[in-house]
Amino acid sequence: MKYLLLFLIFTASCLNAFSLMGEQSDDRFIWVGGGLITMDTDDASLVGINAFTNYSKNDRILKLRGINAAERILFGPKPNDEVWELGLLYGRRPINGKVSVSFLAGISYTGGIYKGDRLDSDYYEELRFETVGIPLEVQCDSKLSDYFGFSVTFYADINTEKIYGGVNLAILIGYLP
C-alpha cells in the first residue's frame, strides 16, 4: 500500500508538471523528483525511495514529499525496521542560477515498524508507530536544462516516536527554476 501511494503521488506529480510546463511564467515553477535515500534512526540504518513535488513562486517553495525506507537485512533478527512519511513543507529558495539551495520545514504524518524486546534468538517484538512530526530539509538542486536536473537533499523528521535523518539523491523533471 505504501509503495502504491508513493507511485500515485509521483505519477500525478509528473502528469501535472508536464501539463503545466507550457503555462508557466518566469516566477512560477513546478517540478517533481524521486530517488534513493539513506536514513539513520536510533536503532538502524535504512535505505529506500522517495518522491516529491515542488512548487515555487518567486523565492518561496512548497513541497509535498513521500518517503519509504527499510532495513535490508536478509539473515538476522526480524522484523526489519521500516519508516514511511508523507510531509508538506514550506520554505525559501534563494535564486542562484543553475544551482539553488532551499531551506524547508513543515508538518508530516509518519509511521513504521521497529524492534522491541527480544522474543528469541532471531525475532524481536514488532512495535508499530504512527505520529505527527516536524520535517526539516535542505535541498540543493542543480539544473542541467530547463526541464531536467539533479538534487541532493539533507532531511530530518522530529517526532515523538522515532527521530530520523538522512540523505536523498534524486532526479528532477519539470519546469526548473
N, C-alpha and C positions, 0 to 999 in steps of 0.2 A: 504494500500500500504506500509506503513512504517513497519508494522508487517511482511509483506511478505519479505521485504528487509532484516530485521534482521534475519528472519528464513533462507533465502537463504545464507546469509553470514555465519551463524552458521553451516548450513548443509555442505556447501562447505569446510569450515574450518575443520570440523570433518572428512570428507572423505579424505582430503589432509593429515591431521595428521596421520590417521590410515594407509594410503598407504605408508607414509614415515617413519613410526616407525622403520622398519627393516633396513632402509638405512642410518640411522643417524650415524655420527661419534661422538666422545666424546666431541667435542667442538661446535656442532650444535644441536639445539633443536627446535622443533615445538610443540606447544600446543595450545589448544583452551579452551575457558571458557565462561561461561554465568551465570547469576544470577540476583538477586534482587538489586535494587538501591533505595536510598533515595536522594532527590535533593532539595536544597533550592535556591530560587531566591529572588529578592527584594520583590515580591508580594505574594509568595505562597510557600508551601511545597508540593513536588510532590513525587510520588512513581512510579516505573516502572521496566523495564528489560534492560539488555544489553547483548551483545555477542561480543566476541573478539577473535582474532588470534594473537599469539605471535611467533616471530622467533628470536632466539638468537644464536649468534656466538661469542665465547669467552666471553667477558664481555659487549658486545653491544646487544641491544634488539630493535626490530622493532615491532610495534603493530598496528593493524587495529581494531578499535572499533566502535560499533554502539550502540546508546543509544536511548531509547524512554521512556519518563516519563510524567505523567499527574496527575492533582489533582483528588482525589477520593471523590468528594462531590456529594452526591445524591440529597439532598434537600438544595437548596441555590442558590445564584446568578449564572447565566450562562453567558458566556461559562466557562468551566473548563480550567485552564491554561494547556498548553502542550508544551513540548520541545523534539526535536529529534536532533540527531547529528551523523555524520559519520566523524571519525577522523583518521589520520595517525600520529603516534607518534614514536619518536626515543629517545633512552636514554642508560643509563648504568645500568648494573646488576652485582654488586659485587657477587662473588661466596662464599656462606656461608654454604654449605652442604644442610641440609634438609629445611632450611629457607633462602629465598633470598628476598632482597628489591631492587626494581628497581625505578629509577627516570627518568621520561619521559616528553617530551614536543614535540609539533608538530603543525600541521595545521588541522583545522576542517571546515566542512560545517554544519551549524546548523540552525535550524528554529523552528517555533512553533506558538502558539496562546497565547495571554494574554488579560486581560480585559482592556478596555479603559474607556471612560466616561459612567456613569450610564444612561441607557435609561429609565428604570422604576424600580420598587422595586425588580424584580427578574432577570433583564437582564442588561448586560453591552455591550458596543460596543466591537465587536470582532476584535482585531488587530492581523494581521499575520506578521511574520518576517522571513527572510532568510538572513544569513550573513556568513562571513568567520570569524573564531576565532582562538585563540591560546589555545589548550588544555594542561593542566598540570596534572601530575599524580604521585602518589607514590603508587606502587603496592607491597604488602607483600604476597609472596607465601609460602605456607607450603606444602612440598612434603610428602605424605603418602606412596607412592610406586613410581616406575619408571614411571608409566603411570596415576597416579591419585593424586589429591591434592585439596587444598582449597586456596582461595585468599581473602584478604581484601584490597580494593583499595580506596584511598582518591583522588578525582579528582576535577578539576575545568575547566571552559572554560571562557576565557576573550574575549569578542567581543563587537561590538558597540551597539547591541540591548538589550541583556539580559544576564548579567553575572550570572553564576550559579556554584554551587559546591555541593559535596555530598560524600556519602559512598556507596561502592559496595561490596556485599558478593557474591562470585562466586565459582563454582565447576570447577576444571581444569582437562582436559583429553588430553593426548598426551604424547610425549616423554619429560619429565620434566627435567630441569637441576638440 
